[in-house]
Amino acid sequence: MAPTSGHTIKAFDDELDQLRGSIAQMGGLAERAIMESMRALMQRDTETAARVVQDDKKIDALEAEVERTAVQIIALRAPMADDLRDVVAALKIGGVVERIGDYAKNIAKRVPVLGQATSIQPLSLLPEMGRIAGEMVASSLNAFAARDAKAALAVCERDQALDDFYNSIFRTLLTFMMENPHNITQATHLLFIAKNLERIGDHATNVAEMVYFAATGEQMGERSKGADPSEG
């Protein structure tokens, strides 16, 4: 096989940079969507909620761009070993980040429904849960950009805290619903919001696991995860 020319190597590096840049841009939009959807929820801001829903299309478009670029790199460059793991990780991460954006959009969609609700205010745990979820997303994508396996492990270690928040919120909302049937509709919406945040944390952890594999060539060890009380 003829040696790879410097020009080809430069083009390959540029394509990898483009791929990483698109992932970073997607991540930034997803992080903002989480933050804005939670702010809209707490302030009952339907305009901000509508903007989050509309802006999700930008994440979808970037995900399609990531897929095209990754497939093109694999088809034309036939990357090997570390480079191939990076490209495959980016391809998978693009899909995961798109799902994270969908969860933020789903939170925003519930804001108008809760806009007139007065009997149950959003629980004080929800903003903290949203903060942790957003930080996990940011940290997992920073780990991808830096190929940092240790940082990826740290993301996974935070997932249990998010699960604990969700379990606490689930029990609290269940109590509200049992005490007064009129609370059921509002509490159910809040429960779905908490579940969306918990799933964002799961997806951030999935990204971290992909980063760990791309950086080390090894699968991350099995994580213990507590039972979901809503699935018992």
N, C-alpha and C positions, 0 to 999 in steps of 0.2 A: 504494500500500500504506500502510496506517495506521502511524504511528510506533509503535515498540515501547514499551510502558509500563514505568515504573520497576519495577512489581511483577513483570512478566514477566522483566525483566533480572535481578532479584534471584533469582527462582526458577531461572533458567538457571544463574546463578553457583552457587547452592546445589547443583544437580545435578552441575555440573562438580567442585565440591569433594567431593561424595559419591563420584564416580567416582575422583578422585585418592586419596581416603582409602582406598577399597577396594583400589586398586593398592598403596598403601603397606603396608596390612595384609597383603596377599598376599606382598609382598616380605619383610616381617619374618618371616613364617612360613617362607618358603622359605630365607632365610638361616639361621634357627635349625635347620631340617631338615638343611642341609648340615653345619653345625657339630656337631650332635648325632649325625648318622650317622657322621661321621669319628671322634668321640670314642668312640662305641660300638664302632667297628671296632678302634681302637687298644687299648681296654681290654677287648675281647671282652665287652661289656656287652649281653646279649641283651634285658634289660628296656628299656633306652633305645632299642635298635633297634626293638623292638615298638611303642614309643610314637611313634617317627618314622613308622612305617607307618600307625598309626592316625590320627595328626594330619594326614596328607595329605588326609583327607576335608574338613578345614577349608579347605584351599587350593582344593579342587575346588568347594566351595560358594561361596566368594568369587568364583571365576572365573565361575560362572554368574550371580552378582549383577552383576558388571562387565558381562557381555554384555547382560543385561536393561537395565541403566541406560544403556549406550551406545546400544543400539538405540532405546530410548525417547527419548533426547535427539535423535537423528538424525530420528526420525519426527515428533516433536512440535515441536521447536525449529528444524529445518532450519538448522543452523549453517553459517556461511560461512567460507571462507579459513582463518585461523589457528585459530579455534575448531573447525572441522571436522577439521583435521589433528590437533588435540589429542584429540578424541573417537575418531577412527579409530586413532590411536596407542595410546590406552588400551585399546581393544577388542583390538587385536593383542597388546599387551604382556601383557594378562591371560592370553591363551592361552599365551604363551611362559613366563610365570612358573609357570603350572600344569605345564608340561613340566619346568621346573627342579625343582619339587617332586617330580615323578615320578622324576627321576634320583636325587635324595637318598633317596627311598623305596627305589629299587632297590639302592642301596648298603647301606641298613639291612637289607634282606632277605637279604643275603649274610653278615651277621654271624653268625647261628646256624650256618651251614654251615662257617664258618671257626673257629667257637668251639673245636673240639677239635684244630685243626691246629697242629702244632708244628714241622714241618720248614722252613716258610717263615714268618717273621714279616712283618707288613706292612712294606713298604719305607719307609725313612726319608723318601723323597721324597713319599710320599702325603699326610702331614699338611700339608706346605708347599703341595702342589698344591691341597688342599682349602681352605687359607687364601686362596690367590690367587683361586680360583673364587668363594668366598663374598664376597670384597672386590669382585670385578668385578660381581657381582649387586647388591650394596649401592650401588656407585658409579653403575651404570647407572640404578637407580631414583631415586637422589638427583638425577641429571641430569634425569630426567623431571620430578620435582617442581619443579625450579628452571628448567626449559626451558633448560638450559645446554648449548649445542652444543659448547663447548670441553671440558667435562667428558666428554661423550659420546665425543669423539675420543680422550681419554686412556684410556677403557675399552678401546677397540679396540686401542690400542697395547700393552696388557698381554697380549693374547690369544696373541701369539707365545711369551711366556715359558711359558704353560700348555702350548702345543703341544710346546715343547722338553722340558718335564718328562715329558709323555706318551711322547714318542719314546724318552727315556732309560729310562723304566720298561719300555717294551715290549722294548727290547733286553736289559735285565737279566733280565726274566722269561723271555724266550726262551732265554737261556743256562741258567737254572735248569732249564727243561724238557728241554733237550738233554742236560744233565749227568746227570739222574736222572728217568726216566719217572714215578716215584712223586710227583714234584712237579707233574705236569701239572694235576691237578684244582685244587689250591690256587692255583697260579700263574694258571690261567685265571680263577678268581674275582677275583683281585687285578687282573688285566688288565682285566676288565670294569669294576671299580671305577674304575680310572684312566681308562678310556674314558668312563664316566659323568661324571667331573669335567671331562674335556676338552670334552664336549658341553655341560656347564653353562656353561663359558667361551664357547663358540660362541653359546649362547642369550643370555648377557649382552651379547655383542657385537651380536647382532641387536636387542636392546632399545635399545642405544646408537645404532644406525643409525636406528631409528624415531624416537628422541628428536631426533637431528640433523635429520631431515627435518621433524618437527613444528615445530622451533624456527626453521629457516631456509627451509623450502620447497624445499630442494635435496637431492639424493641425496648421500650420503657417497661419496668416491672409492673406487675398487676397492682392496680389501685383498689383499696377497699372503699366501698361506698355504702352509706347507710340506706336503710329501706325508706322508700317513699311512702308516707302515710296515706297518700291519696290513691295508692295502688294496692293497698293491703286488702 
